[in-house]
């Protein structure tokens, strides 16, 4: 299940602060990556886009504002929520940060409890099922807290892998996920699984979703991957 945990990238140049943030997010059950500067962060973003970015304004070299601008300018990363941290408490600085694309702005010194709450709020919007939320698509309902899935009122029996697969697809209806992206999201980057395994589990999920009838909600896009709807 580790691969289904929301992944947070902390971009902070002060080692002590970086460690505190990583510790607290991990204690809340998140998977955390860290970067000490903008260049390192951009490399990590290209390799594995996270679900949430916590970004310090004052970074050596490329500033946090510029990193935020680049994140929001790229199609593959612009949907990732960014919480900007800054010692700048002036209203003009906050407006500048938000206008650059930051989804939230927290001034230092800040309460860790408040930051965690703001992170949950952003993730509830982008990955609701991973924090106990409910996802709906047409006549399918997935409850992340109780791990129950129903279709047209009928409860469906899904294995844990099929549940994680459906969660990923329901979080972004219409998006086409490649086999490699689904492997990373559902199985995890640190586990080797043949890409054909994805086809097997999509087949199982399709069968479970249609056990009581209804149209096939899963779409196979030849040469690209799979989508819901």
Buried (B, 14 or more C-beta within 10 A) or exposed (E): EEBBBBBBBBBBBEEEBBEBBBEBBEEBEBBBBBBBBBBBBBEBBEEEBBBBBBBBBBBEEBBBBEBBBBBBEEEEBEEBBBBBBBEBEEEEBBEBBBEBBBBBBBBEEEEBEEBBEBBBBBBBEBBBBBBEBEBEBEEBBBBBEEEBBBBEEEEBEBEEBBBBBBBBBBBBBEBBBBBEBBBBBBBBEEEEBEEEBBEEBBEBBBEBBBEEEBEEBBBEEEEEBBBBB
